[in-house]
Amino acid sequence: SLEPPAQTVFLLVSERPDLVLQTIRSRTQMIDVPQLAQDDIEQALVNRDSVLPAEAKRIAHTANGSMTAAMRCITDGGDESLFFDLFVSLMRLSYMRKVKEMKQWSEQVAALGRERQKALLMYCQHAVRENFIYNFHRPELNYMNEQEAQFAVKFAPYINERNVIGIMQELSLAQRDIEQNVNAKIVFFDFALKMIVLIKNR
């Protein structure tokens, strides 16, 4: 029989239900799942994953209602630290216009592999957004770890109304190119060169 067994339930999960075809949506029952409370994530990290309370509080805030994001902070700490270092390095090299070193940076990133390159670009978009928001002095709207927050003290003024949209657009274009398997060395070196102009637009 092609029919599913009795009592079978199909769950269709989407973060963008507006993009699901109407013919499918009309045959489903919509259930909105709210974000988790920060306190609930914090308690789960302490009780289930033995995270120290102060660190659990920081991770829970950064996760912004997502237990998946909180768990990623625990399991992917190595990549997050690497991405932070790569982001900081590029911003400093761009500001100092060290083109030779920027080419070496692009070659280092090209060696990471496509999935980690995409993750790096997503991290850079997160970092740019957080540094832009930092300028408004509303800490409840920022989702940075301690290392990122320390860097933002001096770096945030360089991400402002005059360049934030341009930087985000270039990151989006670079992500599109990486997803379409364009040569990574070219993509990242091109992005790095554009940052020379954008980061100076202070």
Short mmCIF file of the C-alpha atoms (twelve columns), coordinates in Angstrom:
data_MODEL
# 
_entry.id   MODEL 
# 
loop_
_atom_site.group_PDB 
_atom_site.id 
_atom_site.type_symbol 
_atom_site.label_atom_id 
_atom_site.label_alt_id 
_atom_site.label_comp_id 
_atom_site.label_asym_id 
_atom_site.label_seq_id 
_atom_site.Cartn_x 
_atom_site.Cartn_y 
_atom_site.Cartn_z 
_atom_site.pdbx_PDB_model_num 
ATOM 1   C CA . SER A 1   0.000  0.000  0.000  1 
ATOM 2   C CA . LEU A 2   1.168  3.515  -0.800 1 
ATOM 3   C CA . GLU A 3   -0.839 4.987  2.063  1 
ATOM 4   C CA . PRO A 4   1.080  5.760  5.288  1 
ATOM 5   C CA . PRO A 5   0.180  3.703  8.382  1 
ATOM 6   C CA . ALA A 6   -2.552 4.913  10.694 1 
ATOM 7   C CA . GLN A 7   -1.626 7.641  13.185 1 
ATOM 8   C CA . THR A 8   1.204  8.876  10.916 1 
ATOM 9   C CA . VAL A 9   2.014  12.573 11.288 1 
ATOM 10  C CA . PHE A 10  4.148  14.572 8.854  1 
ATOM 11  C CA . LEU A 11  5.936  17.640 10.185 1 
ATOM 12  C CA . LEU A 12  7.036  20.320 7.721  1 
ATOM 13  C CA . VAL A 13  9.405  22.779 9.402  1 
ATOM 14  C CA . SER A 14  10.279 26.118 7.816  1 
ATOM 15  C CA . GLU A 15  11.858 29.354 9.018  1 
ATOM 16  C CA . ARG A 16  10.333 31.088 5.966  1 
ATOM 17  C CA . PRO A 17  6.774  29.750 5.584  1 
ATOM 18  C CA . ASP A 18  5.992  32.595 3.176  1 
ATOM 19  C CA . LEU A 19  8.262  30.879 0.637  1 
ATOM 20  C CA . VAL A 20  6.412  27.546 0.854  1 
ATOM 21  C CA . LEU A 21  4.124  26.940 -2.137 1 
ATOM 22  C CA . GLN A 22  0.521  27.914 -1.461 1 
ATOM 23  C CA . THR A 23  -0.681 24.484 -2.649 1 
ATOM 24  C CA . ILE A 24  1.335  22.958 0.192  1 
ATOM 25  C CA . ARG A 25  0.482  25.581 2.802  1 
ATOM 26  C CA . SER A 26  -3.252 25.172 2.154  1 
ATOM 27  C CA . ARG A 27  -2.972 21.499 3.146  1 
ATOM 28  C CA . THR A 28  -1.148 22.126 6.407  1 
ATOM 29  C CA . GLN A 29  -2.023 23.327 9.884  1 
ATOM 30  C CA . MET A 30  0.240  26.243 10.828 1 
ATOM 31  C CA . ILE A 31  1.798  26.157 14.296 1 
ATOM 32  C CA . ASP A 32  4.108  29.042 15.202 1 
ATOM 33  C CA . VAL A 33  6.949  28.018 17.504 1 
ATOM 34  C CA . PRO A 34  8.182  31.021 19.522 1 
ATOM 35  C CA . GLN A 35  11.790 31.686 20.420 1 
ATOM 36  C CA . LEU A 36  13.022 30.181 23.658 1 
ATOM 37  C CA . ALA A 37  13.418 32.478 26.635 1 
ATOM 38  C CA . GLN A 38  17.005 33.441 27.423 1 
ATOM 39  C CA . ASP A 39  16.645 32.101 30.977 1 
ATOM 40  C CA . ASP A 40  15.499 28.689 29.675 1 
ATOM 41  C CA . ILE A 41  18.498 28.397 27.348 1 
ATOM 42  C CA . GLU A 42  20.815 29.504 30.129 1 
ATOM 43  C CA . GLN A 43  19.450 26.899 32.557 1 
ATOM 44  C CA . ALA A 44  19.679 24.131 29.946 1 
ATOM 45  C CA . LEU A 45  23.318 24.963 29.258 1 
ATOM 46  C CA . VAL A 46  24.160 24.886 32.957 1 
ATOM 47  C CA . ASN A 47  22.112 21.814 33.937 1 
ATOM 48  C CA . ARG A 48  22.475 19.652 30.829 1 
ATOM 49  C CA . ASP A 49  25.796 20.712 29.326 1 
ATOM 50  C CA . SER A 50  27.688 21.739 32.491 1 
ATOM 51  C CA . VAL A 51  28.504 25.191 31.136 1 
ATOM 52  C CA . LEU A 52  29.655 27.668 33.777 1 
ATOM 53  C CA . PRO A 53  26.845 30.110 34.731 1 
ATOM 54  C CA . ALA A 54  28.619 33.266 33.486 1 
ATOM 55  C CA . GLU A 55  29.439 31.642 30.144 1 
ATOM 56  C CA . ALA A 56  25.925 30.188 29.874 1 
ATOM 57  C CA . LYS A 57  24.466 33.665 30.362 1 
ATOM 58  C CA . ARG A 58  26.647 35.080 27.557 1 
ATOM 59  C CA . ILE A 59  25.861 32.213 25.169 1 
ATOM 60  C CA . ALA A 60  22.132 32.370 25.909 1 
ATOM 61  C CA . HIS A 61  22.024 36.072 25.064 1 
ATOM 62  C CA . THR A 62  24.082 35.579 21.883 1 
ATOM 63  C CA . ALA A 63  21.812 32.697 20.790 1 
ATOM 64  C CA . ASN A 64  18.833 35.086 20.602 1 
ATOM 65  C CA . GLY A 65  16.175 32.475 21.356 1 
ATOM 66  C CA . SER A 66  17.716 29.563 19.419 1 
ATOM 67  C CA . MET A 67  18.923 26.462 21.263 1 
ATOM 68  C CA . THR A 68  20.574 25.336 18.027 1 
ATOM 69  C CA . ALA A 69  22.633 28.528 17.945 1 
ATOM 70  C CA . ALA A 70  23.538 28.057 21.606 1 
ATOM 71  C CA . MET A 71  24.740 24.497 20.989 1 
ATOM 72  C CA . ARG A 72  26.706 25.701 17.976 1 
ATOM 73  C CA . CYS A 73  28.578 28.110 20.259 1 
ATOM 74  C CA . ILE A 74  29.672 25.134 22.346 1 
ATOM 75  C CA . THR A 75  30.524 22.673 19.578 1 
ATOM 76  C CA . ASP A 76  31.888 25.050 16.915 1 
ATOM 77  C CA . GLY A 77  34.008 27.245 19.141 1 
ATOM 78  C CA . GLY A 78  37.125 26.476 17.100 1 
ATOM 79  C CA . ASP A 79  35.653 27.721 13.845 1 
ATOM 80  C CA . GLU A 80  34.114 30.760 15.530 1 
ATOM 81  C CA . SER A 81  37.518 31.732 16.918 1 
ATOM 82  C CA . LEU A 82  39.128 31.177 13.500 1 
ATOM 83  C CA . PHE A 83  36.468 33.270 11.762 1 
ATOM 84  C CA . PHE A 84  36.953 36.075 14.284 1 
ATOM 85  C CA . ASP A 85  40.710 36.059 13.673 1 
ATOM 86  C CA . LEU A 86  40.214 36.087 9.888  1 
ATOM 87  C CA . PHE A 87  37.706 38.943 10.107 1 
ATOM 88  C CA . VAL A 88  39.961 41.046 12.337 1 
ATOM 89  C CA . SER A 89  42.968 40.325 10.145 1 
ATOM 90  C CA . LEU A 90  41.182 41.417 6.975  1 
ATOM 91  C CA . MET A 91  39.848 44.615 8.538  1 
ATOM 92  C CA . ARG A 92  43.331 45.598 9.721  1 
ATOM 93  C CA . LEU A 93  45.026 44.704 6.436  1 
ATOM 94  C CA . SER A 94  42.392 46.627 4.469  1 
ATOM 95  C CA . TYR A 95  42.799 49.689 6.653  1 
ATOM 96  C CA . MET A 96  46.589 49.580 6.205  1 
ATOM 97  C CA . ARG A 97  46.269 48.780 2.477  1 
ATOM 98  C CA . LYS A 98  48.620 45.797 2.684  1 
ATOM 99  C CA . VAL A 99  47.697 44.269 -0.652 1 
ATOM 100 C CA . LYS A 100 50.328 41.524 -0.637 1 
ATOM 101 C CA . GLU A 101 49.180 40.293 2.771  1 
ATOM 102 C CA . MET A 102 45.553 40.547 1.663  1 
ATOM 103 C CA . LYS A 103 46.328 38.209 -1.232 1 
ATOM 104 C CA . GLN A 104 47.865 35.769 1.249  1 
ATOM 105 C CA . TRP A 105 44.722 36.129 3.386  1 
ATOM 106 C CA . SER A 106 42.518 35.214 0.408  1 
ATOM 107 C CA . GLU A 107 44.665 32.141 -0.279 1 
ATOM 108 C CA . GLN A 108 44.345 31.056 3.353  1 
ATOM 109 C CA . VAL A 109 40.558 31.375 3.169  1 
ATOM 110 C CA . ALA A 110 40.466 29.563 -0.192 1 
ATOM 111 C CA . ALA A 111 42.051 26.545 1.509  1 
ATOM 112 C CA . LEU A 112 39.174 26.235 4.020  1 
ATOM 113 C CA . GLY A 113 36.736 24.502 1.653  1 
ATOM 114 C CA . ARG A 114 33.358 25.709 0.386  1 
ATOM 115 C CA . GLU A 115 31.221 25.014 3.456  1 
ATOM 116 C CA . ARG A 116 33.582 26.775 5.845  1 
ATOM 117 C CA . GLN A 117 33.966 29.659 3.376  1 
ATOM 118 C CA . LYS A 118 30.197 30.116 3.378  1 
ATOM 119 C CA . ALA A 119 30.184 29.942 7.169  1 
ATOM 120 C CA . LEU A 120 32.958 32.567 7.284  1 
ATOM 121 C CA . LEU A 121 30.954 34.924 5.068  1 
ATOM 122 C CA . MET A 122 27.904 34.483 7.293  1 
ATOM 123 C CA . TYR A 123 30.089 35.207 10.319 1 
ATOM 124 C CA . CYS A 124 31.440 38.370 8.659  1 
ATOM 125 C CA . GLN A 125 27.882 39.572 8.044  1 
ATOM 126 C CA . HIS A 126 27.117 38.937 11.717 1 
ATOM 127 C CA . ALA A 127 30.272 40.827 12.763 1 
ATOM 128 C CA . VAL A 128 29.492 43.818 10.542 1 
ATOM 129 C CA . ARG A 129 25.930 44.018 11.842 1 
ATOM 130 C CA . GLU A 130 27.015 43.773 15.476 1 
ATOM 131 C CA . ASN A 131 29.672 46.475 15.078 1 
ATOM 132 C CA . PHE A 132 27.169 48.779 13.385 1 
ATOM 133 C CA . ILE A 133 24.618 48.265 16.174 1 
ATOM 134 C CA . TYR A 134 27.368 48.779 18.786 1 
ATOM 135 C CA . ASN A 135 27.550 52.450 17.769 1 
ATOM 136 C CA . PHE A 136 24.013 53.023 19.094 1 
ATOM 137 C CA . HIS A 137 25.055 52.106 22.667 1 
ATOM 138 C CA . ARG A 138 22.178 49.664 23.172 1 
ATOM 139 C CA . PRO A 139 23.882 46.565 24.635 1 
ATOM 140 C CA . GLU A 140 20.605 44.635 24.764 1 
ATOM 141 C CA . LEU A 141 20.583 44.688 20.948 1 
ATOM 142 C CA . ASN A 142 24.127 43.332 20.615 1 
ATOM 143 C CA . TYR A 143 24.922 39.636 20.389 1 
ATOM 144 C CA . MET A 144 28.702 39.397 20.716 1 
ATOM 145 C CA . ASN A 145 30.997 37.277 22.804 1 
ATOM 146 C CA . GLU A 146 33.567 38.927 25.080 1 
ATOM 147 C CA . GLN A 147 36.353 38.831 22.482 1 
ATOM 148 C CA . GLU A 148 34.142 40.383 19.810 1 
ATOM 149 C CA . ALA A 149 32.914 43.071 22.200 1 
ATOM 150 C CA . GLN A 150 36.478 44.060 23.095 1 
ATOM 151 C CA . PHE A 151 37.343 44.419 19.403 1 
ATOM 152 C CA . ALA A 152 34.202 46.466 18.768 1 
ATOM 153 C CA . VAL A 153 35.282 49.183 21.227 1 
ATOM 154 C CA . LYS A 154 37.787 50.556 18.696 1 
ATOM 155 C CA . PHE A 155 36.525 49.019 15.456 1 
ATOM 156 C CA . ALA A 156 32.799 49.828 15.541 1 
ATOM 157 C CA . PRO A 157 33.184 53.489 14.407 1 
ATOM 158 C CA . TYR A 158 34.575 52.172 11.115 1 
ATOM 159 C CA . ILE A 159 31.214 50.490 10.389 1 
ATOM 160 C CA . ASN A 160 28.722 53.284 9.923  1 
ATOM 161 C CA . GLU A 161 25.903 54.702 7.814  1 
ATOM 162 C CA . ARG A 162 28.277 55.536 4.964  1 
ATOM 163 C CA . ASN A 163 29.618 52.051 4.381  1 
ATOM 164 C CA . VAL A 164 27.538 49.385 6.166  1 
ATOM 165 C CA . ILE A 165 25.188 48.769 3.232  1 
ATOM 166 C CA . GLY A 166 28.085 48.554 0.759  1 
ATOM 167 C CA . ILE A 167 29.974 46.083 2.939  1 
ATOM 168 C CA . MET A 168 26.911 43.885 3.433  1 
ATOM 169 C CA . GLN A 169 26.207 43.927 -0.305 1 
ATOM 170 C CA . GLU A 170 29.758 42.824 -1.101 1 
ATOM 171 C CA . LEU A 171 29.531 40.021 1.463  1 
ATOM 172 C CA . SER A 172 26.241 38.894 -0.071 1 
ATOM 173 C CA . LEU A 173 27.756 38.895 -3.563 1 
ATOM 174 C CA . ALA A 174 30.782 36.943 -2.350 1 
ATOM 175 C CA . GLN A 175 28.480 34.366 -0.731 1 
ATOM 176 C CA . ARG A 176 26.518 34.035 -3.990 1 
ATOM 177 C CA . ASP A 177 29.735 33.487 -5.949 1 
ATOM 178 C CA . ILE A 178 31.041 30.876 -3.504 1 
ATOM 179 C CA . GLU A 179 27.711 29.023 -3.671 1 
ATOM 180 C CA . GLN A 180 28.050 29.021 -7.478 1 
ATOM 181 C CA . ASN A 181 31.583 27.554 -7.244 1 
ATOM 182 C CA . VAL A 182 33.439 30.614 -8.511 1 
ATOM 183 C CA . ASN A 183 37.203 30.430 -7.840 1 
ATOM 184 C CA . ALA A 184 37.529 31.168 -4.115 1 
ATOM 185 C CA . LYS A 185 40.905 32.914 -4.375 1 
ATOM 186 C CA . ILE A 186 39.436 35.403 -6.857 1 
ATOM 187 C CA . VAL A 187 36.253 35.921 -4.842 1 
ATOM 188 C CA . PHE A 188 37.986 36.609 -1.538 1 
ATOM 189 C CA . PHE A 189 40.812 38.712 -2.971 1 
ATOM 190 C CA . ASP A 190 38.273 40.808 -4.868 1 
ATOM 191 C CA . PHE A 191 36.252 41.276 -1.678 1 
ATOM 192 C CA . ALA A 192 39.392 42.174 0.277  1 
ATOM 193 C CA . LEU A 193 40.368 44.840 -2.264 1 
ATOM 194 C CA . LYS A 194 36.904 46.381 -2.136 1 
ATOM 195 C CA . MET A 195 37.213 46.602 1.638  1 
ATOM 196 C CA . ILE A 196 40.144 49.020 1.209  1 
ATOM 197 C CA . VAL A 197 37.706 51.580 -0.187 1 
ATOM 198 C CA . LEU A 198 34.756 50.716 2.038  1 
ATOM 199 C CA . ILE A 199 36.609 50.672 5.376  1 
ATOM 200 C CA . LYS A 200 38.105 54.105 4.648  1 
ATOM 201 C CA . ASN A 201 34.632 55.539 4.103  1 
ATOM 202 C CA . ARG A 202 34.425 56.587 7.735  1 
# 
